[in-house]
């Protein structure tokens, strides 16, 4: 049996832009992806603290150091620039693996610069 466990989280990222007419995904600064251990095209769950919306999509890497968090495609109707979001990636593990897994948590400031890594 496998359990779904949080493996990575970008905490309190700020949406910098939305773009409706795009095939769909979320663009995230590559430096943030690296810090959190999230792979390009990996599935993520996004929780918007401003409006309570949650949506699942996949990651498109953005320019490292840009601070860009761009909600693309249909999900652009669920977030607005300036919204604060939590971006979570999960792993399927055996219960034994899950017991040893410590999620990578990356906390960012209002400009999406890393302020803490847990």
ZAMARGU-4260 file (C-alpha; in steps of 0.2 Angstrom, whole numbers, plus 5000, padded with zeros to 4 digits):
<rodrens>
0) 5000/5000/5000 | 5006/5018/4996 | 5001/5034/5005 | 5001/5051/4998 | 5013/5062/5008
5) 5018/5081/5006 | 5036/5081/4999 | 5038/5099/4995 | 5030/5116/4998 | 5032/5134/4993
10) 5024/5144/5007 | 5016/5161/5004 | 5022/5164/4986 | 5014/5179/4978 | 5005/5177/4961
15) 5014/5189/4950 | 5003/5187/4934 | 4989/5177/4927 | 4987/5172/4909 | 4971/5164/4903
20) 4974/5160/4885 | 4988/5147/4888 | 4987/5128/4888 | 4987/5127/4907 | 4999/5126/4921
25) 5009/5137/4933 | 5025/5145/4929 | 5037/5145/4944 | 5054/5153/4946 | 5067/5139/4943
30) 5077/5144/4958 | 5061/5141/4969 | 5058/5124/4961 | 5076/5119/4964 | 5075/5125/4982
35) 5059/5115/4985 | 5064/5100/4975 | 5050/5102/4963 | 5053/5095/4945 | 5047/5104/4929
40) 5030/5097/4924 | 5027/5089/4941 | 5009/5090/4947 | 5006/5102/4961 | 4991/5108/4972
45) 4989/5126/4974 | 4979/5134/4988 | 4975/5152/4987 | 4975/5161/5004 | 4965/5176/4997
50) 4950/5167/4990 | 4951/5149/4997 | 4952/5142/4979 | 4962/5126/4977 | 4967/5119/4960
55) 4979/5105/4953 | 4990/5109/4939 | 5008/5106/4933 | 5024/5116/4934 | 5032/5125/4920
60) 5049/5132/4924 | 5052/5150/4924 | 5068/5161/4923 | 5079/5158/4939 | 5079/5173/4950
65) 5064/5181/4942 | 5052/5178/4956 | 5038/5174/4944 | 5023/5164/4949 | 5011/5165/4934
70) 4995/5155/4935 | 4991/5150/4917 | 4976/5143/4908 | 4959/5140/4915 | 4966/5141/4933
75) 4969/5160/4929 | 4951/5162/4933 | 4955/5155/4951 | 4969/5167/4956 | 4973/5186/4954
80) 4990/5195/4954 | 4995/5199/4972 | 4986/5183/4979 | 4996/5173/4992 | 4997/5155/4987
85) 5004/5139/4995 | 5011/5127/4981 | 5012/5109/4987 | 5020/5093/4978 | 5016/5076/4985
90) 5025/5059/4984 | 5017/5041/4985 | 5027/5031/4998 | 5026/5016/5007 | 5022/5019/5026
95) 5040/5015/5030 | 5046/5028/5018 | 5034/5040/5023 | 5040/5039/5041 | 5057/5045/5036
100) 5051/5059/5024 | 5053/5077/5030 | 5045/5089/5017 | 5056/5103/5010 | 5047/5119/5015
105) 5053/5135/5007 | 5045/5151/5014 | 5046/5166/5003 | 5043/5185/5005 | 5031/5196/4995
110) 5044/5197/4981 | 5045/5178/4980 | 5063/5178/4987 | 5068/5164/4999 | 5068/5169/5017
115) 5068/5152/5025 | 5070/5134/5021 | 5064/5120/5033
</rodrens>
